[in-house]
Amino acid sequence: MAATELIVVRHGVTAWNRVRRFQGHTDIGLDDEGREQARRAGIRLRELPITAVYASDLARAMETAAPIAQAHGLPLRLEPELRERHYGFFEGRTHDELSRDHGESFERWRVREPDFALPEGGESLRAFHARVTRVLTRIAQAHPGVTVAVVTHGGVLDCAYRLATGLALEAPRRHHLLNASLNAIAWDGAHFTLRGWGDVAHLDAATEDVAPVG
């Protein structure tokens, strides 16, 4: 049986991305550039044989996914488990603010401590990775042998890359998590493998968070 290919797309840029403010589950929409990135992603993916389009139920992902779904005449399937990591009280704060005011918690996040649950309802990295593994596997199993678009968030992309390459949760990130980028992983019925990463040929310029915060 042919492998299932997931085209995993990070949402377009937001105003909070630009100032390195943690978004997490906070529902922030795209800015003007982000909407243009979404339009271009839809045009770029128009020629691929995409049979289903999934998105996180947060506005920035839905707005990015809409042009892709429209290009293929497909309904947009909303999946809450594709949401960004829940960052607890980090949400709404910038890197600089957290480093200054909550240095210990910020450092534990920065060094990728797998079992550190972010305060005030946040997820640990291990729990987040398990959620992403579960939802991507479920989507792949539901669409054997075809191509599916999955529009989501920077942290989810990071988990997808690690899932497809075997990179440890605590290992430093060397791979890009670019806004509106196209990233391909394949499911063979048992494992994910990497097909392609960080494709932004449809954009004039690549936009990336210094760290994946949404």
ZIJO-V423201 format. One record per residue. N is the residue number from 0. RES is the residue in one small letter. PHI is phi as a letter, one per 20 degrees, with the letter a starting at -180 (999 if undefined). NEAR is the number of other ideal C-beta (glycine too) atoms within 10 Angstrom. D_FIRST is the distance of its C-alpha to the first C-alpha in whole Angstrom. Layout:
N_RES_PHI_NEAR_D_FIRST, N_RES_PHI_NEAR_D_FIRST
This chain:
0_m_999_7_0, 1_a_f_9_4, 2_a_f_19_6, 3_t_e_22_9, 4_e_d_22_12, 5_l_d_24_16, 6_i_e_22_19, 7_v_e_25_21, 8_v_d_29_25, 9_r_f_33_28, 10_h_g_34_31, 11_g_f_28_34, 12_v_f_26_37, 13_t_c_22_40, 14_a_f_14_43, 15_w_f_21_43, 16_n_g_26_40, 17_r_f_13_43, 18_v_d_10_45, 19_r_l_17_43, 20_r_e_23_43, 21_f_f_27_41, 22_q_d_26_39, 23_g_l_24_37, 24_h_e_20_37, 25_t_f_16_40, 26_d_e_13_39, 27_i_d_20_40, 28_g_e_16_39, 29_l_f_24_38, 30_d_e_17_41, 31_d_f_10_42, 32_e_f_20_40, 33_g_f_24_37, 34_r_f_17_37, 35_e_f_16_37, 36_q_f_30_34, 37_a_f_27_32, 38_r_f_17_33, 39_r_f_18_32, 40_a_f_29_29, 41_g_f_22_28, 42_i_f_13_29, 43_r_f_20_27, 44_l_e_21_24, 45_r_g_13_25, 46_e_e_8_23, 47_l_e_16_19, 48_p_e_8_17, 49_i_f_19_18, 50_t_d_14_17, 51_a_b_18_19, 52_v_c_25_21, 53_y_d_25_23, 54_a_b_25_26, 55_s_g_25_28, 56_d_e_15_31, 57_l_e_24_34, 58_a_g_14_35, 59_r_f_31_35, 60_a_f_31_31, 61_m_f_20_31, 62_e_f_19_33, 63_t_f_28_31, 64_a_f_28_28, 65_a_g_18_30, 66_p_f_20_30, 67_i_f_25_26, 68_a_f_22_26, 69_q_f_13_29, 70_a_f_20_27, 71_h_d_17_24, 72_g_m_6_26, 73_l_d_15_24, 74_p_f_9_26, 75_l_e_18_26, 76_r_e_17_25, 77_l_e_14_27, 78_e_c_18_26, 79_p_g_11_29, 80_e_f_16_27, 81_l_e_25_26, 82_r_f_24_30, 83_e_f_27_32, 84_r_g_30_33, 85_h_f_21_36, 86_y_e_26_39, 87_g_l_18_42, 88_f_f_15_45, 89_f_f_25_44, 90_e_f_22_43, 91_g_n_14_45, 92_r_d_19_47, 93_t_e_15_46, 94_h_g_19_46, 95_d_f_12_49, 96_e_f_15_51, 97_l_f_21_49, 98_s_f_14_49, 99_r_f_11_53, 100_d_d_10_53, 101_h_c_16_51, 102_g_g_11_50, 103_e_f_7_49, 104_s_f_18_46, 105_f_f_18_45, 106_e_f_13_45, 107_r_f_14_43, 108_w_f_23_41, 109_r_f_13_41, 110_v_e_10_40, 111_r_m_15_37, 112_e_f_15_38, 113_p_f_13_35, 114_d_d_10_37, 115_f_e_17_40, 116_a_e_16_40, 117_l_f_22_41, 118_p_g_12_44, 119_e_m_11_45, 120_g_n_13_42, 121_g_f_22_39, 122_e_e_22_36, 123_s_f_17_36, 124_l_f_21_33, 125_r_f_15_31, 126_a_f_15_31, 127_f_f_24_30, 128_h_f_21_27, 129_a_f_13_26, 130_r_f_19_26, 131_v_f_24_24, 132_t_g_15_22, 133_r_f_11_22, 134_v_f_21_21, 135_l_f_27_19, 136_t_f_14_16, 137_r_f_11_17, 138_i_f_20_17, 139_a_f_22_13, 140_q_f_11_12, 141_a_f_13_14, 142_h_c_16_12, 143_p_f_12_8, 144_g_m_12_7, 145_v_c_15_10, 146_t_d_18_13, 147_v_c_21_16, 148_a_e_28_20, 149_v_c_27_21, 150_v_d_30_25, 151_t_b_30_27, 152_h_c_26_30, 153_g_g_24_31, 154_g_f_27_30, 155_v_f_29_27, 156_l_g_27_26, 157_d_g_24_27, 158_c_f_25_26, 159_a_f_25_22, 160_y_f_22_23, 161_r_f_19_24, 162_l_f_19_21, 163_a_e_22_19, 164_t_d_15_22, 165_g_n_11_23, 166_l_f_15_27, 167_a_f_10_29, 168_l_g_16_30, 169_e_e_11_34, 170_a_f_11_33, 171_p_g_8_35, 172_r_e_13_33, 173_r_d_7_33, 174_h_e_15_30, 175_h_e_17_31, 176_l_c_23_30, 177_l_e_23_32, 178_n_f_27_32, 179_a_m_26_30, 180_s_e_24_28, 181_l_d_21_24, 182_n_c_25_22, 183_a_d_18_18, 184_i_c_25_16, 185_a_c_18_12, 186_w_d_22_11, 187_d_e_12_8, 188_g_o_11_9, 189_a_c_5_12, 190_h_b_12_14, 191_f_e_23_15, 192_t_c_14_16, 193_l_e_16_18, 194_r_d_14_17, 195_g_a_12_21, 196_w_b_20_24, 197_g_m_16_27, 198_d_e_17_27, 199_v_c_21_30, 200_a_f_9_30, 201_h_e_16_31, 202_l_d_20_34, 203_d_f_9_38, 204_a_b_9_38, 205_a_e_15_36, 206_t_d_19_37, 207_e_c_17_36, 208_d_f_22_38, 209_v_f_8_39, 210_a_c_16_37, 211_p_f_21_35, 212_v_c_25_37, 213_g_q_28_35
